[in-house]
Amino acid sequence: MSTNTTTPTEPYTRIEEHGAVAVITLDRPKQRNALSLELIRELTRALETLGAQQQTHSIVIHGAGTAFSSGHNLRELVGRSQDEEREIFQACTRLMQTVQHIGPPVIAAVTGTAAAAGCQLVASCDLAIASEDATFSTPGVKIGLFCSTPMVALSRNIGRKRALEMLLTGQAISADTAANWGLINRVVPGENLLDEAIALAESVGHASPLTLRIGKQAFYRQIDATQEQAYDSMSETMAENAMTNDAQEGMSAFLEKRPPQWRGS
């Protein structure tokens, strides 16, 4: 089943459902899927809506045309007031946080360019795969606008020295380098990209959606905590998780050598 979210006033994204996997396509190929304020808002709404649906177990974000996303629409950043500039970057921050706050895992399927806020979106996704031609960059330094918000997600993926190399030089890295540095999970042939992303999403979706939600949210809570804080928090999380019906069912099914029947509670 395919559902198109595009309307005359919001021609920015398309959503297709592949069973329990939702594929969101950024649909502004002529603009290289630049993250205009309206595209940011529409993508945020789509993620929030899909994240609240029990039948959606995982989400893939893909770019139409030859680019994943070239970053912010620079025309929106010229000749504006500081309040208007702030509105754009705060909306983008909300988008990135939404990716990580919703329950279903979000997978970036990257072809072509992922630059600036487009690279930030890849780094914010839970998983990412890319075609062989994909490139990743934070080139803001070249135009006088340092990629400070992309830096937040980037530096939490690839480490300080590698992040600063990208940020200070503005130079692009290849898909193979991105995989080696940990920005993406793996590189696949371009013709297989979307199929591979959907297959990865399906493999994640075999688990209990409730357990995935608990685990994903726990991951982002602990990742920047001290080890002691992380263990304290995650011990409590596991104790709470173990009391859910799905955990009890999953463990019982394993012991009884049968498939689990998830209840979502």
Backbone as CSV, one residue per row, in Angstrom:
resi,resn,N_x,N_y,N_z,CA_x,CA_y,CA_z,C_x,C_y,C_z
1,MET,0.837,-1.178,0.000,0.000,0.000,0.000,0.882,1.241,0.000
2,SER,0.513,2.236,-0.749,1.301,3.463,-0.825,0.411,4.646,-0.502
3,THR,0.900,5.527,0.358,0.155,6.720,0.725,1.014,7.923,0.429
4,ASN,0.484,8.882,-0.317,1.241,10.066,-0.680,0.804,11.212,0.204
5,THR,1.761,11.800,0.959,1.422,12.899,1.853,1.523,14.255,1.161
6,THR,1.907,14.258,-0.110,2.105,15.514,-0.798,0.768,16.196,-1.095
7,THR,0.694,17.479,-0.787,-0.469,18.297,-1.097,0.024,19.533,-1.831
8,PRO,-0.903,20.330,-2.438,-0.444,21.525,-3.147,0.367,22.474,-2.275
9,THR,0.148,22.474,-0.942,0.877,23.378,-0.068,2.052,22.706,0.627
10,GLU,2.167,21.387,0.510,3.247,20.676,1.170,3.868,19.616,0.248
11,PRO,4.444,20.051,-0.861,5.017,19.063,-1.802,6.442,18.674,-1.438
12,TYR,6.619,18.133,-0.244,7.975,17.927,0.235,8.343,16.467,0.516
13,THR,7.398,15.636,0.940,7.719,14.246,1.274,6.681,13.295,0.704
14,ARG,7.119,12.039,0.536,6.202,10.956,0.203,6.396,9.835,1.215
15,ILE,5.313,9.158,1.553,5.405,8.028,2.479,4.854,6.792,1.789
16,GLU,5.641,5.724,1.827,5.199,4.423,1.322,5.326,3.414,2.447
17,GLU,4.347,2.540,2.541,4.359,1.519,3.579,4.691,0.168,2.969
18,HIS,5.705,-0.478,3.512,6.107,-1.823,3.096,5.907,-2.732,4.305
19,GLY,4.684,-3.180,4.478,4.356,-3.926,5.684,4.488,-3.025,6.891
20,ALA,5.334,-3.422,7.842,5.526,-2.634,9.063,6.623,-1.591,8.912
21,VAL,7.209,-1.479,7.706,8.269,-0.500,7.438,7.679,0.679,6.669
22,ALA,7.897,1.885,7.167,7.474,3.099,6.469,8.699,3.744,5.827
23,VAL,8.599,4.078,4.550,9.682,4.757,3.845,9.249,6.194,3.582
24,ILE,9.999,7.133,4.164,9.750,8.557,3.912,10.765,9.023,2.882
25,THR,10.283,9.523,1.756,11.166,10.043,0.720,11.129,11.563,0.723
26,LEU,12.282,12.179,0.879,12.392,13.627,0.710,12.231,13.906,-0.777
27,ASP,11.192,14.661,-1.133,10.776,14.710,-2.532,10.937,16.104,-3.146
28,ARG,12.122,16.664,-2.999,12.453,17.920,-3.663,13.752,17.742,-4.445
29,PRO,13.751,16.829,-5.431,15.012,16.496,-6.112,15.642,17.673,-6.850
30,LYS,14.839,18.584,-7.380,15.406,19.721,-8.106,16.178,20.649,-7.178
31,GLN,15.808,20.660,-5.911,16.509,21.451,-4.898,17.490,20.598,-4.106
32,ARG,17.747,19.391,-4.619,18.653,18.434,-3.967,18.202,18.163,-2.528
33,ASN,16.886,18.162,-2.371,16.260,17.868,-1.072,16.804,18.751,0.042
34,ALA,17.018,20.022,-0.298,17.465,20.980,0.716,16.434,21.048,1.840
35,LEU,16.929,21.155,3.053,16.044,21.153,4.226,15.506,22.555,4.473
36,SER,14.538,22.928,3.642,13.834,24.184,3.872,13.028,24.068,5.165
37,LEU,12.589,25.191,5.686,11.821,25.172,6.925,10.559,24.330,6.773
38,GLU,9.895,24.433,5.630,8.675,23.655,5.433,8.961,22.163,5.303
39,LEU,10.058,21.803,4.639,10.402,20.388,4.558,10.746,19.850,5.949
40,ILE,11.499,20.631,6.713,11.838,20.224,8.082,10.577,19.976,8.893
41,ARG,9.639,20.901,8.811,8.404,20.767,9.595,7.576,19.575,9.132
42,GLU,7.498,19.378,7.828,6.707,18.262,7.322,7.346,16.922,7.690
43,LEU,8.656,16.838,7.591,9.346,15.607,7.964,9.181,15.327,9.453
44,THR,9.246,16.358,10.268,9.033,16.188,11.707,7.638,15.655,11.983
45,ARG,6.641,16.229,11.321,5.254,15.761,11.522,5.105,14.309,11.083
46,ALA,5.723,13.973,9.955,5.617,12.597,9.465,6.228,11.617,10.456
47,LEU,7.376,11.957,11.006,8.031,11.092,11.977,7.190,10.956,13.247
48,GLU,6.626,12.049,13.703,5.800,12.004,14.906,4.562,11.141,14.681
49,THR,3.950,11.286,13.513,2.748,10.507,13.200,3.067,9.025,13.093
50,LEU,4.107,8.694,12.337,4.486,7.291,12.173,4.965,6.686,13.491
51,GLY,5.650,7.485,14.278,6.158,7.003,15.548,5.070,6.640,16.532
52,ALA,3.895,7.237,16.345,2.772,6.973,17.245,1.902,5.803,16.784
53,GLN,2.194,5.257,15.601,1.381,4.178,15.053,1.964,2.825,15.437
54,GLN,1.165,2.002,16.056,1.641,0.691,16.494,2.057,-0.201,15.334
55,GLN,1.435,-0.006,14.156,1.741,-0.879,13.026,3.068,-0.515,12.356
56,THR,3.666,0.637,12.698,4.950,1.033,12.121,6.064,0.598,13.055
57,HIS,6.836,-0.408,12.624,7.902,-0.946,13.464,9.244,-0.285,13.203
58,SER,9.436,0.266,12.009,10.689,0.941,11.685,10.459,1.877,10.506
59,ILE,11.375,2.852,10.359,11.214,3.921,9.375,12.511,4.091,8.593
60,VAL,12.387,4.255,7.270,13.530,4.544,6.402,13.361,5.949,5.836
61,ILE,14.417,6.756,5.888,14.406,8.080,5.253,15.328,8.031,4.042
62,HIS,14.788,8.459,2.910,15.472,8.327,1.621,15.288,9.631,0.861
63,GLY,16.218,9.966,-0.012,16.102,11.180,-0.810,15.818,10.868,-2.265
64,ALA,14.849,11.558,-2.847,14.561,11.394,-4.273,15.665,12.046,-5.105
65,GLY,15.920,11.483,-6.266,16.905,12.069,-7.169,18.323,11.684,-6.833
66,THR,19.256,12.590,-7.066,20.679,12.275,-6.970,21.312,12.710,-5.658
67,ALA,20.536,13.237,-4.726,21.086,13.674,-3.440,20.178,13.214,-2.309
68,PHE,20.800,12.853,-1.213,20.026,12.599,0.006,19.494,13.927,0.529
69,SER,20.391,14.839,0.851,20.013,16.210,1.192,21.263,17.071,1.187
70,SER,21.143,18.225,0.558,22.272,19.151,0.458,22.379,20.074,1.660
71,GLY,21.494,19.893,2.653,21.549,20.742,3.843,20.491,21.823,3.813
72,HIS,20.676,22.838,4.630,19.695,23.920,4.699,19.545,24.626,3.357
73,ASN,18.360,25.176,3.141,18.112,26.025,1.973,18.736,27.390,2.259
74,LEU,19.868,27.684,1.652,20.607,28.906,1.971,19.821,30.165,1.645
75,ARG,18.887,30.083,0.695,18.079,31.258,0.371,17.244,31.699,1.572
76,GLU,16.945,30.769,2.461,16.173,31.114,3.657,17.040,31.736,4.749
77,LEU,18.354,31.699,4.564,19.261,32.182,5.608,19.897,33.523,5.276
78,VAL,19.559,34.087,4.131,20.126,35.368,3.712,19.104,36.482,3.906
79,GLY,19.535,37.575,4.545,18.681,38.746,4.704,17.550,38.561,5.693
80,ARG,17.729,37.681,6.686,16.699,37.443,7.690,17.103,38.043,9.028
81,SER,16.113,38.205,9.902,16.406,38.667,11.256,16.969,37.515,12.077
82,GLN,17.558,37.836,13.223,18.106,36.777,14.067,16.998,35.868,14.586
83,ASP,15.828,36.432,14.856,14.704,35.600,15.296,14.298,34.617,14.208
84,GLU,14.314,35.065,12.953,13.965,34.167,11.847,15.025,33.090,11.656
85,GLU,16.292,33.479,11.797,17.363,32.483,11.708,17.203,31.452,12.835
86,ARG,16.925,31.947,14.043,16.770,31.064,15.199,15.625,30.086,14.980
87,GLU,14.546,30.551,14.400,13.392,29.687,14.152,13.764,28.499,13.277
88,ILE,14.570,28.749,12.253,14.977,27.674,11.340,15.839,26.642,12.066
89,PHE,16.835,27.112,12.808,17.753,26.169,13.461,17.090,25.442,14.628
90,GLN,16.155,26.098,15.300,15.426,25.408,16.363,14.498,24.347,15.786
91,ALA,13.882,24.628,14.631,13.036,23.622,13.974,13.870,22.432,13.536
92,CYS,15.088,22.707,13.044,15.965,21.620,12.623,16.399,20.786,13.831
93,THR,16.693,21.441,14.935,17.048,20.715,16.156,15.901,19.825,16.607
94,ARG,14.689,20.337,16.535,13.529,19.524,16.915,13.414,18.296,16.008
95,LEU,13.673,18.464,14.703,13.641,17.327,13.783,14.634,16.256,14.215
96,MET,15.865,16.657,14.479,16.900,15.690,14.844,16.563,14.986,16.150
97,GLN,16.013,15.727,17.092,15.625,15.120,18.362,14.432,14.194,18.193
98,THR,13.527,14.542,17.297,12.376,13.681,17.030,12.817,12.334,16.482
99,VAL,13.799,12.338,15.577,14.329,11.080,15.032,14.695,10.126,16.160
100,GLN,15.324,10.658,17.201,15.819,9.816,18.283,14.796,9.608,19.396
101,HIS,13.800,10.465,19.504,12.825,10.342,20.585,11.689,9.368,20.267
102,ILE,11.342,9.213,18.983,10.248,8.305,18.655,10.684,6.858,18.856
103,GLY,9.721,5.972,19.023,10.024,4.580,19.313,10.630,3.794,18.177
104,PRO,10.060,3.828,16.966,10.598,3.002,15.878,12.018,3.411,15.490
105,PRO,12.905,2.457,15.254,14.230,2.797,14.731,14.113,3.506,13.385
106,VAL,14.971,4.503,13.176,14.970,5.283,11.944,16.282,5.027,11.216
107,ILE,16.179,4.647,9.936,17.337,4.257,9.132,17.482,5.231,7.965
108,ALA,18.650,5.823,7.815,18.931,6.675,6.656,19.427,5.805,5.508
109,ALA,18.842,6.000,4.327,19.295,5.328,3.103,19.843,6.423,2.193
110,VAL,21.164,6.502,2.093,21.823,7.676,1.530,22.379,7.398,0.139
111,THR,21.974,8.214,-0.802,22.586,8.213,-2.126,23.036,9.627,-2.435
112,GLY,24.150,9.781,-3.149,24.619,11.107,-3.513,25.068,11.913,-2.308
113,THR,24.722,13.186,-2.309,25.226,14.132,-1.321,24.432,14.113,-0.028
114,ALA,25.159,14.067,1.084,24.582,14.335,2.400,25.468,15.397,3.030
115,ALA,25.050,16.657,2.918,25.912,17.766,3.316,25.264,18.589,4.423
116,ALA,26.103,19.129,5.305,25.663,20.039,6.362,24.509,19.426,7.159
117,ALA,23.323,20.059,7.150,22.195,19.506,7.904,21.748,18.162,7.341
118,GLY,22.046,17.885,6.065,21.767,16.569,5.511,22.658,15.509,6.127
119,CYS,23.933,15.857,6.361,24.855,14.966,7.055,24.424,14.825,8.517
120,GLN,23.950,15.918,9.102,23.430,15.892,10.467,22.262,14.915,10.595
121,LEU,21.393,14.897,9.601,20.253,13.987,9.625,20.724,12.535,9.588
122,VAL,21.717,12.242,8.751,22.263,10.886,8.711,22.836,10.507,10.070
123,ALA,23.615,11.417,10.662,24.238,11.144,11.953,23.211,10.999,13.061
124,SER,22.061,11.637,12.922,21.012,11.569,13.942,20.192,10.291,13.848
125,CYS,20.153,9.675,12.661,19.386,8.441,12.512,20.031,7.314,13.316
126,ASP,19.213,6.352,13.709,19.703,5.250,14.530,20.653,4.347,13.749
127,LEU,20.369,4.134,12.480,21.192,3.330,11.587,21.285,4.053,10.253
128,ALA,22.307,3.714,9.458,22.426,4.345,8.141,23.200,3.428,7.207
129,ILE,22.715,3.327,5.971,23.468,2.654,4.918,23.534,3.592,3.717
130,ALA,24.523,3.392,2.873,24.730,4.325,1.765,25.130,3.595,0.510
131,SER,24.822,4.221,-0.611,25.277,3.701,-1.896,26.744,4.079,-2.091
132,GLU,27.378,3.416,-3.048,28.811,3.605,-3.257,29.171,5.026,-3.667
133,ASP,28.222,5.753,-4.257,28.512,7.106,-4.721,28.243,8.168,-3.662
134,ALA,27.790,7.785,-2.491,27.411,8.758,-1.468,28.638,9.493,-0.930
135,THR,28.448,10.774,-0.610,29.490,11.560,0.045,28.874,12.296,1.230
136,PHE,29.715,12.601,2.212,29.254,13.218,3.457,30.169,14.400,3.769
137,SER,29.562,15.538,4.114,30.394,16.719,4.369,29.671,17.705,5.273
138,THR,30.494,18.534,5.912,29.977,19.675,6.690,30.723,20.912,6.187
139,PRO,30.315,21.438,5.020,31.110,22.438,4.315,30.827,23.889,4.701
140,GLY,30.094,24.094,5.799,29.711,25.454,6.157,30.878,26.402,6.326
141,VAL,32.012,25.895,6.810,33.176,26.749,7.031,33.601,27.454,5.739
142,LYS,33.312,26.852,4.599,33.715,27.437,3.314,32.893,28.658,2.939
143,ILE,31.699,28.804,3.554,30.842,29.949,3.205,30.604,30.857,4.407
144,GLY,31.430,30.708,5.437,31.334,31.601,6.582,30.291,31.227,7.605
145,LEU,29.699,30.047,7.480,28.668,29.612,8.428,29.067,28.242,8.962
146,PHE,29.786,28.211,10.084,30.297,26.962,10.638,29.147,26.022,10.958
147,CYS,29.323,24.745,10.679,28.251,23.752,10.873,28.151,23.356,12.354
148,SER,27.725,24.297,13.173,27.714,24.082,14.616,26.653,23.084,15.048
149,THR,25.457,23.150,14.484,24.439,22.170,14.873,24.714,20.787,14.258
150,PRO,25.144,20.681,13.005,25.561,19.361,12.530,26.690,18.765,13.370
151,MET,27.531,19.624,13.930,28.639,19.168,14.763,28.150,18.337,15.952
152,VAL,26.996,18.671,16.502,26.481,17.965,17.675,26.295,16.482,17.364
153,ALA,25.592,16.195,16.280,25.349,14.800,15.908,26.613,14.139,15.372
154,LEU,27.376,14.870,14.558,28.565,14.296,13.933,29.584,13.854,14.986
155,SER,29.853,14.709,15.967,30.875,14.408,16.959,30.467,13.278,17.887
156,ARG,29.183,12.985,17.951,28.712,11.860,18.754,28.716,10.547,17.966
157,ASN,29.106,10.627,16.703,29.195,9.431,15.863,30.629,9.017,15.570
158,ILE,31.498,9.985,15.288,32.803,9.621,14.721,33.997,10.077,15.550
159,GLY,33.793,10.708,16.684,34.920,11.113,17.517,35.435,12.498,17.170
160,ARG,36.200,13.066,18.090,36.598,14.469,17.993,37.484,14.788,16.799
161,LYS,38.555,14.034,16.637,39.528,14.392,15.600,38.922,14.263,14.202
162,ARG,38.166,13.202,13.976,37.564,13.016,12.656,36.469,14.042,12.409
163,ALA,35.665,14.324,13.441,34.625,15.340,13.294,35.246,16.701,12.991
164,LEU,36.301,17.060,13.724,36.933,18.354,13.490,37.599,18.433,12.125
165,GLU,38.120,17.329,11.636,38.677,17.330,10.280,37.596,17.690,9.260
166,MET,36.420,17.074,9.393,35.326,17.391,8.475,34.851,18.831,8.655
167,LEU,34.735,19.266,9.913,34.186,20.590,10.203,35.140,21.716,9.823
168,LEU,36.431,21.538,10.071,37.403,22.602,9.828,37.824,22.709,8.378
169,THR,37.813,21.576,7.661,38.215,21.621,6.246,37.017,21.775,5.319
170,GLY,35.865,21.291,5.742,34.691,21.301,4.875,34.747,20.283,3.766
171,GLN,35.775,19.436,3.760,35.940,18.470,2.678,35.016,17.263,2.882
172,ALA,34.565,16.707,1.762,33.662,15.550,1.795,34.452,14.274,2.008
173,ILE,33.815,13.309,2.649,34.389,11.966,2.759,33.519,11.003,1.956
174,SER,34.122,9.916,1.523,33.420,8.924,0.715,32.557,8.029,1.588
175,ALA,31.725,7.235,0.941,30.884,6.277,1.666,31.752,5.266,2.407
176,ASP,32.821,4.794,1.764,33.700,3.822,2.420,34.343,4.422,3.665
177,THR,34.784,5.658,3.569,35.375,6.323,4.735,34.336,6.526,5.825
178,ALA,33.129,6.921,5.424,32.056,7.110,6.396,31.755,5.821,7.151
179,ALA,31.790,4.694,6.446,31.575,3.403,7.101,32.734,3.070,8.029
180,ASN,33.952,3.342,7.573,35.136,3.069,8.390,35.153,3.925,9.654
181,TRP,34.659,5.153,9.555,34.651,6.072,10.693,33.451,5.859,11.618
182,GLY,32.474,5.091,11.177,31.315,4.822,12.016,30.141,5.758,11.819
183,LEU,30.180,6.580,10.767,29.048,7.468,10.486,27.881,6.686,9.901
184,ILE,28.173,5.645,9.132,27.143,4.778,8.570,27.489,3.328,8.903
185,ASN,26.506,2.446,8.739,26.727,1.037,9.061,27.434,0.275,7.948
186,ARG,27.032,0.534,6.689,27.674,-0.187,5.586,27.350,0.480,4.253
187,VAL,28.105,0.058,3.243,27.961,0.566,1.880,27.410,-0.553,1.010
188,VAL,26.454,-0.217,0.134,25.839,-1.210,-0.745,25.775,-0.646,-2.164
189,PRO,25.646,-1.503,-3.178,25.461,-0.994,-4.546,24.224,-0.097,-4.633
190,GLY,24.344,0.949,-5.429,23.268,1.925,-5.521,21.930,1.337,-5.896
191,GLU,21.945,0.372,-6.824,20.676,-0.201,-7.281,20.000,-1.022,-6.187
192,ASN,20.752,-1.388,-5.160,20.185,-2.196,-4.073,19.882,-1.389,-2.819
193,LEU,20.146,-0.093,-2.852,20.116,0.711,-1.621,18.792,0.615,-0.872
194,LEU,17.692,0.934,-1.556,16.413,0.973,-0.862,15.996,-0.418,-0.408
195,ASP,16.232,-1.413,-1.238,15.903,-2.789,-0.847,16.701,-3.205,0.387
196,GLU,17.970,-2.851,0.421,18.814,-3.189,1.566,18.339,-2.457,2.822
197,ALA,17.947,-1.197,2.654,17.466,-0.425,3.803,16.177,-1.021,4.353
198,ILE,15.273,-1.408,3.456,14.013,-2.010,3.891,14.271,-3.353,4.558
199,ALA,15.202,-4.137,3.996,15.540,-5.430,4.607,16.113,-5.242,6.007
200,LEU,16.968,-4.229,6.178,17.512,-3.940,7.500,16.402,-3.514,8.446
201,ALA,15.490,-2.687,7.953,14.363,-2.246,8.772,13.486,-3.430,9.172
202,GLU,13.283,-4.352,8.252,12.468,-5.536,8.550,13.142,-6.428,9.589
203,SER,14.467,-6.543,9.496,15.176,-7.391,10.464,15.085,-6.803,11.862
204,VAL,15.092,-5.485,11.956,14.900,-4.825,13.250,13.464,-5.012,13.721
205,GLY,12.526,-4.960,12.778,11.107,-4.995,13.110,10.594,-6.333,13.595
206,HIS,11.425,-7.378,13.577,10.974,-8.671,14.076,10.876,-8.692,15.596
207,ALA,11.527,-7.741,16.243,11.492,-7.682,17.702,10.187,-7.050,18.175
208,SER,9.931,-7.159,19.474,8.774,-6.497,20.069,8.911,-4.985,19.905
209,PRO,7.924,-4.293,19.334,8.004,-2.832,19.210,8.189,-2.141,20.558
210,LEU,7.561,-2.678,21.588,7.721,-2.099,22.923,9.170,-2.210,23.382
211,THR,9.770,-3.377,23.177,11.158,-3.579,23.573,12.094,-2.672,22.775
212,LEU,11.843,-2.514,21.483,12.644,-1.608,20.664,12.560,-0.182,21.190
213,ARG,11.356,0.258,21.536,11.167,1.615,22.050,11.950,1.804,23.354
214,ILE,11.815,0.828,24.262,12.527,0.912,25.543,14.037,0.963,25.307
215,GLY,14.524,0.064,24.437,15.957,-0.011,24.192,16.512,1.218,23.498
216,LYS,15.799,1.728,22.505,16.272,2.906,21.784,16.341,4.114,22.706
217,GLN,15.297,4.333,23.490,15.297,5.477,24.390,16.366,5.335,25.467
218,ALA,16.574,4.095,25.937,17.617,3.858,26.938,19.005,4.138,26.361
219,PHE,19.231,3.765,25.100,20.534,3.995,24.471,20.906,5.465,24.514
220,TYR,19.965,6.341,24.114,20.291,7.757,24.065,20.369,8.384,25.457
221,ARG,19.710,7.797,26.433,19.846,8.300,27.808,21.233,8.007,28.375
222,GLN,21.771,6.827,28.070,23.020,6.424,28.705,24.283,6.846,27.964
223,ILE,24.150,7.155,26.681,25.352,7.289,25.861,26.266,8.413,26.312
224,ASP,25.719,9.503,26.867,26.549,10.619,27.304,26.671,10.698,28.820
225,ALA,26.170,9.689,29.522,26.296,9.644,30.977,27.646,9.049,31.367
226,THR,28.042,9.253,32.615,29.232,8.549,33.103,28.909,7.059,33.177
227,GLN,29.950,6.233,33.249,29.719,4.796,33.317,28.893,4.430,34.546
228,GLU,29.180,5.055,35.674,28.429,4.751,36.890,26.960,5.139,36.745
229,GLN,26.716,6.335,36.206,25.345,6.782,35.986,24.632,5.876,34.995
230,ALA,25.336,5.476,33.944,24.735,4.626,32.916,24.328,3.282,33.495
231,TYR,25.213,2.675,34.278,24.873,1.380,34.875,23.711,1.497,35.846
232,ASP,23.687,2.539,36.653,22.575,2.726,37.591,21.251,2.857,36.837
233,SER,21.265,3.691,35.800,20.046,3.935,35.032,19.616,2.697,34.256
234,MET,20.586,2.019,33.622,20.234,0.881,32.784,19.836,-0.345,33.601
235,SER,20.355,-0.477,34.831,19.911,-1.574,35.702,18.430,-1.429,36.009
236,GLU,18.016,-0.201,36.297,16.607,0.044,36.566,15.769,-0.158,35.305
237,THR,16.295,0.291,34.167,15.583,0.108,32.899,15.374,-1.371,32.600
238,MET,16.403,-2.186,32.810,16.267,-3.619,32.528,15.286,-4.281,33.489
239,ALA,15.296,-3.844,34.748,14.348,-4.405,35.714,12.918,-4.080,35.305
240,GLU,12.689,-2.839,34.860,11.355,-2.440,34.409,10.978,-3.185,33.132
241,ASN,11.928,-3.292,32.199,11.697,-3.998,30.939,11.343,-5.465,31.199
242,ALA,12.041,-6.094,32.142,11.805,-7.508,32.439,10.397,-7.777,32.947
243,MET,9.757,-6.737,33.497,8.408,-6.905,34.038,7.321,-6.743,32.984
244,THR,7.689,-6.330,31.757,6.667,-6.157,30.726,6.169,-7.514,30.240
245,ASN,4.957,-7.534,29.736,4.391,-8.772,29.201,5.224,-9.319,28.042
246,ASP,5.732,-8.399,27.180,6.512,-8.860,26.031,7.811,-9.518,26.464
247,ALA,8.476,-8.971,27.477,9.715,-9.594,27.947,9.431,-10.961,28.558
248,GLN,8.379,-11.058,29.376,8.022,-12.338,29.979,7.650,-13.361,28.909
249,GLU,6.919,-12.886,27.890,6.538,-13.775,26.793,7.762,-14.194,25.991
250,GLY,8.660,-13.252,25.698,9.837,-13.572,24.906,10.741,-14.579,25.587
251,MET,10.962,-14.393,26.882,11.815,-15.335,27.619,11.153,-16.710,27.734
252,SER,9.852,-16.699,27.966,9.132,-17.980,28.053,9.153,-18.709,26.717
253,ALA,8.952,-17.949,25.636,8.964,-18.562,24.302,10.327,-19.163,23.992
254,PHE,11.401,-18.478,24.389,12.743,-19.000,24.158,12.943,-20.308,24.920
255,LEU,12.536,-20.311,26.173,12.713,-21.517,26.994,11.862,-22.677,26.485
256,GLU,10.691,-22.318,25.927,9.770,-23.350,25.433,10.002,-23.671,23.960
257,LYS,10.996,-23.013,23.347,11.370,-23.258,21.942,10.192,-23.065,20.992
258,ARG,9.539,-21.906,21.103,8.425,-21.542,20.233,8.540,-20.065,19.855
259,PRO,7.889,-19.630,18.764,7.914,-18.208,18.405,7.162,-17.370,19.441
260,PRO,7.641,-16.195,19.775,6.929,-15.330,20.721,5.708,-14.691,20.091
261,GLN,4.747,-14.349,20.892,3.547,-13.626,20.466,3.545,-12.267,21.167
262,TRP,3.971,-11.238,20.465,4.093,-9.941,21.097,2.737,-9.298,21.348
263,ARG,2.610,-8.656,22.483,1.360,-7.996,22.869,1.482,-6.475,22.935
264,GLY,2.706,-5.988,22.945,2.902,-4.548,23.007,2.666,-3.943,24.368
265,SER,2.861,-4.752,25.404,2.660,-4.250,26.762,3.632,-4.929,27.703
